[in-house]
Amino acid sequence: MAKAVVIVTVKEGILDPQARAIIHAMESLEFSDCRHLVSGKYFELDFPELDGDAALQKADEAARRILVNPNIESYTVKLKD
């Protein structure tokens, strides 16, 4: 069984209101050292019938077709240990 991980983040230069809200909350809790934060999404996909390479290909296809808005997000795919 192979497990793949897809991590989706907002592209550089795109407004990220969730990240701004988190930074504001961190500042109010005295975590003022953080100046930049990128929010994102994390997906784990289980492929019980596939090996590692096939699972990576399927996860990449799922990311491109379903999980990611390519206009504002980028993503990485990797196998989970």
mmCIF file of the N, C-alpha and C atoms, coordinates in Angstrom:
data_MODEL
# 
_entry.id   MODEL 
# 
loop_
_atom_site.group_PDB 
_atom_site.id 
_atom_site.type_symbol 
_atom_site.label_atom_id 
_atom_site.label_alt_id 
_atom_site.label_comp_id 
_atom_site.label_asym_id 
_atom_site.label_entity_id 
_atom_site.label_seq_id 
_atom_site.pdbx_PDB_ins_code 
_atom_site.Cartn_x 
_atom_site.Cartn_y 
_atom_site.Cartn_z 
_atom_site.occupancy 
_atom_site.B_iso_or_equiv 
_atom_site.pdbx_formal_charge 
_atom_site.auth_seq_id 
_atom_site.auth_comp_id 
_atom_site.auth_asym_id 
_atom_site.auth_atom_id 
_atom_site.pdbx_PDB_model_num 
ATOM 1   N N  . MET A 1 1  ? 0.845  -1.182 0.000   1.00 0.00 ? 1  MET A N  1 
ATOM 2   C CA . MET A 1 1  ? 0.000  0.000  0.000   1.00 0.00 ? 1  MET A CA 1 
ATOM 3   C C  . MET A 1 1  ? 0.888  1.242  0.000   1.00 0.00 ? 1  MET A C  1 
ATOM 4   N N  . ALA A 1 2  ? 0.514  2.186  -0.816  1.00 0.00 ? 2  ALA A N  1 
ATOM 5   C CA . ALA A 1 2  ? 1.256  3.446  -0.858  1.00 0.00 ? 2  ALA A CA 1 
ATOM 6   C C  . ALA A 1 2  ? 0.366  4.582  -0.382  1.00 0.00 ? 2  ALA A C  1 
ATOM 7   N N  . LYS A 1 3  ? 0.975  5.504  0.335   1.00 0.00 ? 3  LYS A N  1 
ATOM 8   C CA . LYS A 1 3  ? 0.291  6.725  0.765   1.00 0.00 ? 3  LYS A CA 1 
ATOM 9   C C  . LYS A 1 3  ? 1.022  7.895  0.152   1.00 0.00 ? 3  LYS A C  1 
ATOM 10  N N  . ALA A 1 4  ? 0.252  8.818  -0.395  1.00 0.00 ? 4  ALA A N  1 
ATOM 11  C CA . ALA A 1 4  ? 0.826  10.027 -0.963  1.00 0.00 ? 4  ALA A CA 1 
ATOM 12  C C  . ALA A 1 4  ? 0.311  11.228 -0.184  1.00 0.00 ? 4  ALA A C  1 
ATOM 13  N N  . VAL A 1 5  ? 1.128  12.263 -0.156  1.00 0.00 ? 5  VAL A N  1 
ATOM 14  C CA . VAL A 1 5  ? 0.773  13.509 0.506   1.00 0.00 ? 5  VAL A CA 1 
ATOM 15  C C  . VAL A 1 5  ? 0.781  14.617 -0.536  1.00 0.00 ? 5  VAL A C  1 
ATOM 16  N N  . VAL A 1 6  ? -0.270 15.425 -0.521  1.00 0.00 ? 6  VAL A N  1 
ATOM 17  C CA . VAL A 1 6  ? -0.344 16.608 -1.380  1.00 0.00 ? 6  VAL A CA 1 
ATOM 18  C C  . VAL A 1 6  ? -0.413 17.821 -0.459  1.00 0.00 ? 6  VAL A C  1 
ATOM 19  N N  . ILE A 1 7  ? 0.530  18.736 -0.643  1.00 0.00 ? 7  ILE A N  1 
ATOM 20  C CA . ILE A 1 7  ? 0.541  19.977 0.129   1.00 0.00 ? 7  ILE A CA 1 
ATOM 21  C C  . ILE A 1 7  ? 0.273  21.120 -0.833  1.00 0.00 ? 7  ILE A C  1 
ATOM 22  N N  . VAL A 1 8  ? -0.780 21.873 -0.549  1.00 0.00 ? 8  VAL A N  1 
ATOM 23  C CA . VAL A 1 8  ? -1.215 22.967 -1.406  1.00 0.00 ? 8  VAL A CA 1 
ATOM 24  C C  . VAL A 1 8  ? -0.996 24.282 -0.672  1.00 0.00 ? 8  VAL A C  1 
ATOM 25  N N  . THR A 1 9  ? -0.371 25.243 -1.334  1.00 0.00 ? 9  THR A N  1 
ATOM 26  C CA . THR A 1 9  ? -0.163 26.564 -0.739  1.00 0.00 ? 9  THR A CA 1 
ATOM 27  C C  . THR A 1 9  ? -0.556 27.642 -1.735  1.00 0.00 ? 9  THR A C  1 
ATOM 28  N N  . VAL A 1 10 ? -0.821 28.811 -1.205  1.00 0.00 ? 10 VAL A N  1 
ATOM 29  C CA . VAL A 1 10 ? -1.142 29.967 -2.041  1.00 0.00 ? 10 VAL A CA 1 
ATOM 30  C C  . VAL A 1 10 ? 0.137  30.413 -2.741  1.00 0.00 ? 10 VAL A C  1 
ATOM 31  N N  . LYS A 1 11 ? 0.009  30.744 -4.026  1.00 0.00 ? 11 LYS A N  1 
ATOM 32  C CA . LYS A 1 11 ? 1.178  31.192 -4.787  1.00 0.00 ? 11 LYS A CA 1 
ATOM 33  C C  . LYS A 1 11 ? 1.698  32.521 -4.244  1.00 0.00 ? 11 LYS A C  1 
ATOM 34  N N  . GLU A 1 12 ? 2.998  32.723 -4.417  1.00 0.00 ? 12 GLU A N  1 
ATOM 35  C CA . GLU A 1 12 ? 3.635  33.986 -4.023  1.00 0.00 ? 12 GLU A CA 1 
ATOM 36  C C  . GLU A 1 12 ? 2.951  35.139 -4.760  1.00 0.00 ? 12 GLU A C  1 
ATOM 37  N N  . GLY A 1 13 ? 2.656  36.198 -4.037  1.00 0.00 ? 13 GLY A N  1 
ATOM 38  C CA . GLY A 1 13 ? 2.044  37.377 -4.635  1.00 0.00 ? 13 GLY A CA 1 
ATOM 39  C C  . GLY A 1 13 ? 0.525  37.371 -4.623  1.00 0.00 ? 13 GLY A C  1 
ATOM 40  N N  . ILE A 1 14 ? -0.085 36.257 -4.225  1.00 0.00 ? 14 ILE A N  1 
ATOM 41  C CA . ILE A 1 14 ? -1.548 36.167 -4.139  1.00 0.00 ? 14 ILE A CA 1 
ATOM 42  C C  . ILE A 1 14 ? -1.966 36.512 -2.712  1.00 0.00 ? 14 ILE A C  1 
ATOM 43  N N  . LEU A 1 15 ? -2.989 37.329 -2.584  1.00 0.00 ? 15 LEU A N  1 
ATOM 44  C CA . LEU A 1 15 ? -3.498 37.706 -1.264  1.00 0.00 ? 15 LEU A CA 1 
ATOM 45  C C  . LEU A 1 15 ? -3.927 36.458 -0.507  1.00 0.00 ? 15 LEU A C  1 
ATOM 46  N N  . ASP A 1 16 ? -3.469 36.335 0.726   1.00 0.00 ? 16 ASP A N  1 
ATOM 47  C CA . ASP A 1 16 ? -3.749 35.182 1.563   1.00 0.00 ? 16 ASP A CA 1 
ATOM 48  C C  . ASP A 1 16 ? -4.399 35.674 2.863   1.00 0.00 ? 16 ASP A C  1 
ATOM 49  N N  . PRO A 1 17 ? -5.728 35.908 2.838   1.00 0.00 ? 17 PRO A N  1 
ATOM 50  C CA . PRO A 1 17 ? -6.387 36.476 4.020   1.00 0.00 ? 17 PRO A CA 1 
ATOM 51  C C  . PRO A 1 17 ? -6.299 35.582 5.259   1.00 0.00 ? 17 PRO A C  1 
ATOM 52  N N  . GLN A 1 18 ? -6.288 34.280 5.070   1.00 0.00 ? 18 GLN A N  1 
ATOM 53  C CA . GLN A 1 18 ? -6.167 33.384 6.222   1.00 0.00 ? 18 GLN A CA 1 
ATOM 54  C C  . GLN A 1 18 ? -4.814 33.578 6.904   1.00 0.00 ? 18 GLN A C  1 
ATOM 55  N N  . ALA A 1 19 ? -3.754 33.671 6.117   1.00 0.00 ? 19 ALA A N  1 
ATOM 56  C CA . ALA A 1 19 ? -2.421 33.882 6.695   1.00 0.00 ? 19 ALA A CA 1 
ATOM 57  C C  . ALA A 1 19 ? -2.346 35.231 7.404   1.00 0.00 ? 19 ALA A C  1 
ATOM 58  N N  . ARG A 1 20 ? -2.938 36.248 6.815   1.00 0.00 ? 20 ARG A N  1 
ATOM 59  C CA . ARG A 1 20 ? -2.931 37.570 7.462   1.00 0.00 ? 20 ARG A CA 1 
ATOM 60  C C  . ARG A 1 20 ? -3.654 37.525 8.804   1.00 0.00 ? 20 ARG A C  1 
ATOM 61  N N  . ALA A 1 21 ? -4.783 36.823 8.851   1.00 0.00 ? 21 ALA A N  1 
ATOM 62  C CA . ALA A 1 21 ? -5.539 36.709 10.104  1.00 0.00 ? 21 ALA A CA 1 
ATOM 63  C C  . ALA A 1 21 ? -4.730 35.949 11.157  1.00 0.00 ? 21 ALA A C  1 
ATOM 64  N N  . ILE A 1 22 ? -4.014 34.914 10.738  1.00 0.00 ? 22 ILE A N  1 
ATOM 65  C CA . ILE A 1 22 ? -3.200 34.146 11.680  1.00 0.00 ? 22 ILE A CA 1 
ATOM 66  C C  . ILE A 1 22 ? -2.059 35.001 12.216  1.00 0.00 ? 22 ILE A C  1 
ATOM 67  N N  . ILE A 1 23 ? -1.396 35.745 11.353  1.00 0.00 ? 23 ILE A N  1 
ATOM 68  C CA . ILE A 1 23 ? -0.313 36.625 11.813  1.00 0.00 ? 23 ILE A CA 1 
ATOM 69  C C  . ILE A 1 23 ? -0.847 37.661 12.788  1.00 0.00 ? 23 ILE A C  1 
ATOM 70  N N  . HIS A 1 24 ? -2.015 38.235 12.496  1.00 0.00 ? 24 HIS A N  1 
ATOM 71  C CA . HIS A 1 24 ? -2.618 39.217 13.406  1.00 0.00 ? 24 HIS A CA 1 
ATOM 72  C C  . HIS A 1 24 ? -2.895 38.559 14.767  1.00 0.00 ? 24 HIS A C  1 
ATOM 73  N N  . ALA A 1 25 ? -3.430 37.342 14.761  1.00 0.00 ? 25 ALA A N  1 
ATOM 74  C CA . ALA A 1 25 ? -3.704 36.641 16.021  1.00 0.00 ? 25 ALA A CA 1 
ATOM 75  C C  . ALA A 1 25 ? -2.405 36.335 16.761  1.00 0.00 ? 25 ALA A C  1 
ATOM 76  N N  . MET A 1 26 ? -1.378 35.954 16.023  1.00 0.00 ? 26 MET A N  1 
ATOM 77  C CA . MET A 1 26 ? -0.086 35.673 16.654  1.00 0.00 ? 26 MET A CA 1 
ATOM 78  C C  . MET A 1 26 ? 0.482  36.930 17.307  1.00 0.00 ? 26 MET A C  1 
ATOM 79  N N  . GLU A 1 27 ? 0.363  38.070 16.633  1.00 0.00 ? 27 GLU A N  1 
ATOM 80  C CA . GLU A 1 27 ? 0.853  39.326 17.206  1.00 0.00 ? 27 GLU A CA 1 
ATOM 81  C C  . GLU A 1 27 ? 0.121  39.653 18.491  1.00 0.00 ? 27 GLU A C  1 
ATOM 82  N N  . SER A 1 28 ? -1.204 39.401 18.522  1.00 0.00 ? 28 SER A N  1 
ATOM 83  C CA . SER A 1 28 ? -1.962 39.701 19.737  1.00 0.00 ? 28 SER A CA 1 
ATOM 84  C C  . SER A 1 28 ? -1.602 38.756 20.882  1.00 0.00 ? 28 SER A C  1 
ATOM 85  N N  . LEU A 1 29 ? -1.013 37.609 20.550  1.00 0.00 ? 29 LEU A N  1 
ATOM 86  C CA . LEU A 1 29 ? -0.566 36.655 21.564  1.00 0.00 ? 29 LEU A CA 1 
ATOM 87  C C  . LEU A 1 29 ? 0.939  36.750 21.813  1.00 0.00 ? 29 LEU A C  1 
ATOM 88  N N  . GLU A 1 30 ? 1.520  37.862 21.389  1.00 0.00 ? 30 GLU A N  1 
ATOM 89  C CA . GLU A 1 30 ? 2.924  38.192 21.606  1.00 0.00 ? 30 GLU A CA 1 
ATOM 90  C C  . GLU A 1 30 ? 3.900  37.289 20.841  1.00 0.00 ? 30 GLU A C  1 
ATOM 91  N N  . PHE A 1 31 ? 3.477  36.795 19.691  1.00 0.00 ? 31 PHE A N  1 
ATOM 92  C CA . PHE A 1 31 ? 4.371  36.100 18.763  1.00 0.00 ? 31 PHE A CA 1 
ATOM 93  C C  . PHE A 1 31 ? 4.706  37.055 17.623  1.00 0.00 ? 31 PHE A C  1 
ATOM 94  N N  . SER A 1 32 ? 5.233  38.210 17.958  1.00 0.00 ? 32 SER A N  1 
ATOM 95  C CA . SER A 1 32 ? 5.446  39.264 16.981  1.00 0.00 ? 32 SER A CA 1 
ATOM 96  C C  . SER A 1 32 ? 6.693  39.060 16.121  1.00 0.00 ? 32 SER A C  1 
ATOM 97  N N  . ASP A 1 33 ? 7.472  38.037 16.390  1.00 0.00 ? 33 ASP A N  1 
ATOM 98  C CA . ASP A 1 33 ? 8.677  37.784 15.600  1.00 0.00 ? 33 ASP A CA 1 
ATOM 99  C C  . ASP A 1 33 ? 8.365  37.240 14.214  1.00 0.00 ? 33 ASP A C  1 
ATOM 100 N N  . CYS A 1 34 ? 7.199  36.659 14.020  1.00 0.00 ? 34 CYS A N  1 
ATOM 101 C CA . CYS A 1 34 ? 6.816  36.086 12.729  1.00 0.00 ? 34 CYS A CA 1 
ATOM 102 C C  . CYS A 1 34 ? 6.326  37.198 11.801  1.00 0.00 ? 34 CYS A C  1 
ATOM 103 N N  . ARG A 1 35 ? 6.993  37.359 10.682  1.00 0.00 ? 35 ARG A N  1 
ATOM 104 C CA . ARG A 1 35 ? 6.634  38.418 9.735   1.00 0.00 ? 35 ARG A CA 1 
ATOM 105 C C  . ARG A 1 35 ? 5.959  37.895 8.476   1.00 0.00 ? 35 ARG A C  1 
ATOM 106 N N  . HIS A 1 36 ? 6.098  36.597 8.230   1.00 0.00 ? 36 HIS A N  1 
ATOM 107 C CA . HIS A 1 36 ? 5.513  36.033 7.013   1.00 0.00 ? 36 HIS A CA 1 
ATOM 108 C C  . HIS A 1 36 ? 5.009  34.630 7.307   1.00 0.00 ? 36 HIS A C  1 
ATOM 109 N N  . LEU A 1 37 ? 3.846  34.309 6.778   1.00 0.00 ? 37 LEU A N  1 
ATOM 110 C CA . LEU A 1 37 ? 3.238  33.010 6.980   1.00 0.00 ? 37 LEU A CA 1 
ATOM 111 C C  . LEU A 1 37 ? 2.481  32.654 5.711   1.00 0.00 ? 37 LEU A C  1 
ATOM 112 N N  . VAL A 1 38 ? 2.531  31.415 5.319   1.00 0.00 ? 38 VAL A N  1 
ATOM 113 C CA . VAL A 1 38 ? 1.777  30.939 4.158   1.00 0.00 ? 38 VAL A CA 1 
ATOM 114 C C  . VAL A 1 38 ? 0.806  29.878 4.648   1.00 0.00 ? 38 VAL A C  1 
ATOM 115 N N  . SER A 1 39 ? -0.458 30.060 4.354   1.00 0.00 ? 39 SER A N  1 
ATOM 116 C CA . SER A 1 39 ? -1.440 29.047 4.741   1.00 0.00 ? 39 SER A CA 1 
ATOM 117 C C  . SER A 1 39 ? -1.561 28.025 3.618   1.00 0.00 ? 39 SER A C  1 
ATOM 118 N N  . GLY A 1 40 ? -2.142 26.898 3.938   1.00 0.00 ? 40 GLY A N  1 
ATOM 119 C CA . GLY A 1 40 ? -2.275 25.874 2.924   1.00 0.00 ? 40 GLY A CA 1 
ATOM 120 C C  . GLY A 1 40 ? -3.206 24.758 3.349   1.00 0.00 ? 40 GLY A C  1 
ATOM 121 N N  . LYS A 1 41 ? -3.188 23.717 2.533   1.00 0.00 ? 41 LYS A N  1 
ATOM 122 C CA . LYS A 1 41 ? -4.009 22.534 2.779   1.00 0.00 ? 41 LYS A CA 1 
ATOM 123 C C  . LYS A 1 41 ? -3.109 21.310 2.693   1.00 0.00 ? 41 LYS A C  1 
ATOM 124 N N  . TYR A 1 42 ? -3.457 20.279 3.458   1.00 0.00 ? 42 TYR A N  1 
ATOM 125 C CA . TYR A 1 42 ? -2.683 19.046 3.522   1.00 0.00 ? 42 TYR A CA 1 
ATOM 126 C C  . TYR A 1 42 ? -3.638 17.890 3.247   1.00 0.00 ? 42 TYR A C  1 
ATOM 127 N N  . PHE A 1 43 ? -3.294 17.044 2.289   1.00 0.00 ? 43 PHE A N  1 
ATOM 128 C CA . PHE A 1 43 ? -4.115 15.896 1.949   1.00 0.00 ? 43 PHE A CA 1 
ATOM 129 C C  . PHE A 1 43 ? -3.268 14.633 2.009   1.00 0.00 ? 43 PHE A C  1 
ATOM 130 N N  . GLU A 1 44 ? -3.810 13.564 2.581   1.00 0.00 ? 44 GLU A N  1 
ATOM 131 C CA . GLU A 1 44 ? -3.196 12.239 2.526   1.00 0.00 ? 44 GLU A CA 1 
ATOM 132 C C  . GLU A 1 44 ? -4.102 11.351 1.697   1.00 0.00 ? 44 GLU A C  1 
ATOM 133 N N  . LEU A 1 45 ? -3.521 10.690 0.717   1.00 0.00 ? 45 LEU A N  1 
ATOM 134 C CA . LEU A 1 45 ? -4.276 9.813  -0.156  1.00 0.00 ? 45 LEU A CA 1 
ATOM 135 C C  . LEU A 1 45 ? -3.720 8.394  -0.035  1.00 0.00 ? 45 LEU A C  1 
ATOM 136 N N  . ASP A 1 46 ? -4.573 7.431  0.269   1.00 0.00 ? 46 ASP A N  1 
ATOM 137 C CA . ASP A 1 46 ? -4.172 6.030  0.379   1.00 0.00 ? 46 ASP A CA 1 
ATOM 138 C C  . ASP A 1 46 ? -4.499 5.310  -0.929  1.00 0.00 ? 46 ASP A C  1 
ATOM 139 N N  . PHE A 1 47 ? -3.534 4.575  -1.431  1.00 0.00 ? 47 PHE A N  1 
ATOM 140 C CA . PHE A 1 47 ? -3.711 3.786  -2.640  1.00 0.00 ? 47 PHE A CA 1 
ATOM 141 C C  . PHE A 1 47 ? -3.298 2.341  -2.331  1.00 0.00 ? 47 PHE A C  1 
ATOM 142 N N  . PRO A 1 48 ? -4.222 1.530  -1.791  1.00 0.00 ? 48 PRO A N  1 
ATOM 143 C CA . PRO A 1 48 ? -3.862 0.198  -1.336  1.00 0.00 ? 48 PRO A CA 1 
ATOM 144 C C  . PRO A 1 48 ? -3.378 -0.738 -2.444  1.00 0.00 ? 48 PRO A C  1 
ATOM 145 N N  . GLU A 1 49 ? -3.773 -0.499 -3.667  1.00 0.00 ? 49 GLU A N  1 
ATOM 146 C CA . GLU A 1 49 ? -3.421 -1.404 -4.763  1.00 0.00 ? 49 GLU A CA 1 
ATOM 147 C C  . GLU A 1 49 ? -2.239 -0.919 -5.598  1.00 0.00 ? 49 GLU A C  1 
ATOM 148 N N  . LEU A 1 50 ? -1.653 0.229  -5.265  1.00 0.00 ? 50 LEU A N  1 
ATOM 149 C CA . LEU A 1 50 ? -0.612 0.818  -6.113  1.00 0.00 ? 50 LEU A CA 1 
ATOM 150 C C  . LEU A 1 50 ? 0.746  0.830  -5.422  1.00 0.00 ? 50 LEU A C  1 
ATOM 151 N N  . ASP A 1 51 ? 1.791  0.811  -6.246  1.00 0.00 ? 51 ASP A N  1 
ATOM 152 C CA . ASP A 1 51 ? 3.142  0.984  -5.709  1.00 0.00 ? 51 ASP A CA 1 
ATOM 153 C C  . ASP A 1 51 ? 3.444  2.484  -5.628  1.00 0.00 ? 51 ASP A C  1 
ATOM 154 N N  . GLY A 1 52 ? 4.642  2.839  -5.192  1.00 0.00 ? 52 GLY A N  1 
ATOM 155 C CA . GLY A 1 52 ? 4.997  4.236  -4.954  1.00 0.00 ? 52 GLY A CA 1 
ATOM 156 C C  . GLY A 1 52 ? 4.869  5.143  -6.161  1.00 0.00 ? 52 GLY A C  1 
ATOM 157 N N  . ASP A 1 53 ? 5.456  4.743  -7.305  1.00 0.00 ? 53 ASP A N  1 
ATOM 158 C CA . ASP A 1 53 ? 5.411  5.599  -8.488  1.00 0.00 ? 53 ASP A CA 1 
ATOM 159 C C  . ASP A 1 53 ? 3.995  5.793  -9.003  1.00 0.00 ? 53 ASP A C  1 
ATOM 160 N N  . ALA A 1 54 ? 3.213  4.723  -9.029  1.00 0.00 ? 54 ALA A N  1 
ATOM 161 C CA . ALA A 1 54 ? 1.831  4.825  -9.498  1.00 0.00 ? 54 ALA A CA 1 
ATOM 162 C C  . ALA A 1 54 ? 1.002  5.693  -8.550  1.00 0.00 ? 54 ALA A C  1 
ATOM 163 N N  . ALA A 1 55 ? 1.257  5.574  -7.255  1.00 0.00 ? 55 ALA A N  1 
ATOM 164 C CA . ALA A 1 55 ? 0.537  6.395  -6.272  1.00 0.00 ? 55 ALA A CA 1 
ATOM 165 C C  . ALA A 1 55 ? 0.879  7.871  -6.456  1.00 0.00 ? 55 ALA A C  1 
ATOM 166 N N  . LEU A 1 56 ? 2.157  8.161  -6.707  1.00 0.00 ? 56 LEU A N  1 
ATOM 167 C CA . LEU A 1 56 ? 2.546  9.553  -6.955  1.00 0.00 ? 56 LEU A CA 1 
ATOM 168 C C  . LEU A 1 56 ? 1.846  10.107 -8.180  1.00 0.00 ? 56 LEU A C  1 
ATOM 169 N N  . GLN A 1 57 ? 1.763  9.314  -9.236  1.00 0.00 ? 57 GLN A N  1 
ATOM 170 C CA . GLN A 1 57 ? 1.090  9.768  -10.457 1.00 0.00 ? 57 GLN A CA 1 
ATOM 171 C C  . GLN A 1 57 ? -0.387 10.026 -10.202 1.00 0.00 ? 57 GLN A C  1 
ATOM 172 N N  . LYS A 1 58 ? -1.053 9.121  -9.497  1.00 0.00 ? 58 LYS A N  1 
ATOM 173 C CA . LYS A 1 58 ? -2.478 9.301  -9.185  1.00 0.00 ? 58 LYS A CA 1 
ATOM 174 C C  . LYS A 1 58 ? -2.698 10.517 -8.288  1.00 0.00 ? 58 LYS A C  1 
ATOM 175 N N  . ALA A 1 59 ? -1.842 10.699 -7.305  1.00 0.00 ? 59 ALA A N  1 
ATOM 176 C CA . ALA A 1 59 ? -1.975 11.853 -6.411  1.00 0.00 ? 59 ALA A CA 1 
ATOM 177 C C  . ALA A 1 59 ? -1.755 13.155 -7.182  1.00 0.00 ? 59 ALA A C  1 
ATOM 178 N N  . ASP A 1 60 ? -0.782 13.159 -8.088  1.00 0.00 ? 60 ASP A N  1 
ATOM 179 C CA . ASP A 1 60 ? -0.541 14.354 -8.899  1.00 0.00 ? 60 ASP A CA 1 
ATOM 180 C C  . ASP A 1 60 ? -1.752 14.650 -9.777  1.00 0.00 ? 60 ASP A C  1 
ATOM 181 N N  . GLU A 1 61 ? -2.338 13.626 -10.363 1.00 0.00 ? 61 GLU A N  1 
ATOM 182 C CA . GLU A 1 61 ? -3.531 13.826 -11.186 1.00 0.00 ? 61 GLU A CA 1 
ATOM 183 C C  . GLU A 1 61 ? -4.688 14.368 -10.353 1.00 0.00 ? 61 GLU A C  1 
ATOM 184 N N  . ALA A 1 62 ? -4.877 13.815 -9.149  1.00 0.00 ? 62 ALA A N  1 
ATOM 185 C CA . ALA A 1 62 ? -5.938 14.306 -8.260  1.00 0.00 ? 62 ALA A CA 1 
ATOM 186 C C  . ALA A 1 62 ? -5.700 15.762 -7.888  1.00 0.00 ? 62 ALA A C  1 
ATOM 187 N N  . ALA A 1 63 ? -4.445 16.103 -7.620  1.00 0.00 ? 63 ALA A N  1 
ATOM 188 C CA . ALA A 1 63 ? -4.123 17.492 -7.277  1.00 0.00 ? 63 ALA A CA 1 
ATOM 189 C C  . ALA A 1 63 ? -4.480 18.418 -8.436  1.00 0.00 ? 63 ALA A C  1 
ATOM 190 N N  . ARG A 1 64 ? -4.036 18.062 -9.640  1.00 0.00 ? 64 ARG A N  1 
ATOM 191 C CA . ARG A 1 64 ? -4.275 18.920 -10.802 1.00 0.00 ? 64 ARG A CA 1 
ATOM 192 C C  . ARG A 1 64 ? -5.761 19.040 -11.140 1.00 0.00 ? 64 ARG A C  1 
ATOM 193 N N  . ARG A 1 65 ? -6.513 17.936 -10.982 1.00 0.00 ? 65 ARG A N  1 
ATOM 194 C CA . ARG A 1 65 ? -7.897 17.925 -11.426 1.00 0.00 ? 65 ARG A CA 1 
ATOM 195 C C  . ARG A 1 65 ? -8.906 18.348 -10.361 1.00 0.00 ? 65 ARG A C  1 
ATOM 196 N N  . ILE A 1 66 ? -8.565 18.168 -9.081  1.00 0.00 ? 66 ILE A N  1 
ATOM 197 C CA . ILE A 1 66 ? -9.565 18.368 -8.035  1.00 0.00 ? 66 ILE A CA 1 
ATOM 198 C C  . ILE A 1 66 ? -9.097 19.257 -6.887  1.00 0.00 ? 66 ILE A C  1 
ATOM 199 N N  . LEU A 1 67 ? -7.891 19.017 -6.387  1.00 0.00 ? 67 LEU A N  1 
ATOM 200 C CA . LEU A 1 67 ? -7.474 19.607 -5.117  1.00 0.00 ? 67 LEU A CA 1 
ATOM 201 C C  . LEU A 1 67 ? -6.909 21.016 -5.210  1.00 0.00 ? 67 LEU A C  1 
ATOM 202 N N  . VAL A 1 68 ? -6.448 21.432 -6.382  1.00 0.00 ? 68 VAL A N  1 
ATOM 203 C CA . VAL A 1 68 ? -5.711 22.692 -6.514  1.00 0.00 ? 68 VAL A CA 1 
ATOM 204 C C  . VAL A 1 68 ? -6.402 23.622 -7.498  1.00 0.00 ? 68 VAL A C  1 
ATOM 205 N N  . ASN A 1 69 ? -6.466 24.890 -7.134  1.00 0.00 ? 69 ASN A N  1 
ATOM 206 C CA . ASN A 1 69 ? -6.862 25.930 -8.079  1.00 0.00 ? 69 ASN A CA 1 
ATOM 207 C C  . ASN A 1 69 ? -5.567 26.479 -8.674  1.00 0.00 ? 69 ASN A C  1 
ATOM 208 N N  . PRO A 1 70 ? -5.226 26.102 -9.905  1.00 0.00 ? 70 PRO A N  1 
ATOM 209 C CA . PRO A 1 70 ? -3.921 26.465 -10.457 1.00 0.00 ? 70 PRO A CA 1 
ATOM 210 C C  . PRO A 1 70 ? -3.732 27.968 -10.671 1.00 0.00 ? 70 PRO A C  1 
ATOM 211 N N  . ASN A 1 71 ? -4.794 28.730 -10.617 1.00 0.00 ? 71 ASN A N  1 
ATOM 212 C CA . ASN A 1 71 ? -4.674 30.176 -10.773 1.00 0.00 ? 71 ASN A CA 1 
ATOM 213 C C  . ASN A 1 71 ? -4.058 30.843 -9.554  1.00 0.00 ? 71 ASN A C  1 
ATOM 214 N N  . ILE A 1 72 ? -4.308 30.268 -8.377  1.00 0.00 ? 72 ILE A N  1 
ATOM 215 C CA . ILE A 1 72 ? -3.844 30.927 -7.152  1.00 0.00 ? 72 ILE A CA 1 
ATOM 216 C C  . ILE A 1 72 ? -3.043 30.026 -6.228  1.00 0.00 ? 72 ILE A C  1 
ATOM 217 N N  . GLU A 1 73 ? -2.970 28.724 -6.541  1.00 0.00 ? 73 GLU A N  1 
ATOM 218 C CA . GLU A 1 73 ? -2.300 27.782 -5.641  1.00 0.00 ? 73 GLU A CA 1 
ATOM 219 C C  . GLU A 1 73 ? -1.223 26.987 -6.381  1.00 0.00 ? 73 GLU A C  1 
ATOM 220 N N  . SER A 1 74 ? -0.228 26.568 -5.611  1.00 0.00 ? 74 SER A N  1 
ATOM 221 C CA . SER A 1 74 ? 0.767  25.626 -6.106  1.00 0.00 ? 74 SER A CA 1 
ATOM 222 C C  . SER A 1 74 ? 0.758  24.427 -5.164  1.00 0.00 ? 74 SER A C  1 
ATOM 223 N N  . TYR A 1 75 ? 1.406  23.347 -5.589  1.00 0.00 ? 75 TYR A N  1 
ATOM 224 C CA . TYR A 1 75 ? 1.353  22.143 -4.770  1.00 0.00 ? 75 TYR A CA 1 
ATOM 225 C C  . TYR A 1 75 ? 2.610  21.307 -4.934  1.00 0.00 ? 75 TYR A C  1 
ATOM 226 N N  . THR A 1 76 ? 2.823  20.430 -3.962  1.00 0.00 ? 76 THR A N  1 
ATOM 227 C CA . THR A 1 76 ? 3.859  19.412 -4.038  1.00 0.00 ? 76 THR A CA 1 
ATOM 228 C C  . THR A 1 76 ? 3.225  18.071 -3.692  1.00 0.00 ? 76 THR A C  1 
ATOM 229 N N  . VAL A 1 77 ? 3.763  17.028 -4.277  1.00 0.00 ? 77 VAL A N  1 
ATOM 230 C CA . VAL A 1 77 ? 3.301  15.667 -4.028  1.00 0.00 ? 77 VAL A CA 1 
ATOM 231 C C  . VAL A 1 77 ? 4.502  14.834 -3.617  1.00 0.00 ? 77 VAL A C  1 
ATOM 232 N N  . LYS A 1 78 ? 4.332  14.020 -2.576  1.00 0.00 ? 78 LYS A N  1 
ATOM 233 C CA . LYS A 1 78 ? 5.389  13.118 -2.143  1.00 0.00 ? 78 LYS A CA 1 
ATOM 234 C C  . LYS A 1 78 ? 4.781  11.887 -1.518  1.00 0.00 ? 78 LYS A C  1 
ATOM 235 N N  . LEU A 1 79 ? 5.568  10.851 -1.396  1.00 0.00 ? 79 LEU A N  1 
ATOM 236 C CA . LEU A 1 79 ? 5.112  9.656  -0.698  1.00 0.00 ? 79 LEU A CA 1 
ATOM 237 C C  . LEU A 1 79 ? 5.261  9.854  0.796   1.00 0.00 ? 79 LEU A C  1 
ATOM 238 N N  . LYS A 1 80 ? 4.312  9.322  1.541   1.00 0.00 ? 80 LYS A N  1 
ATOM 239 C CA . LYS A 1 80 ? 4.395  9.391  3.001   1.00 0.00 ? 80 LYS A CA 1 
ATOM 240 C C  . LYS A 1 80 ? 5.202  8.199  3.490   1.00 0.00 ? 80 LYS A C  1 
ATOM 241 N N  . ASP A 1 81 ? 6.068  8.439  4.438   1.00 0.00 ? 81 ASP A N  1 
ATOM 242 C CA . ASP A 1 81 ? 6.911  7.360  4.986   1.00 0.00 ? 81 ASP A CA 1 
ATOM 243 C C  . ASP A 1 81 ? 6.080  6.320  5.698   1.00 0.00 ? 81 ASP A C  1 
# 
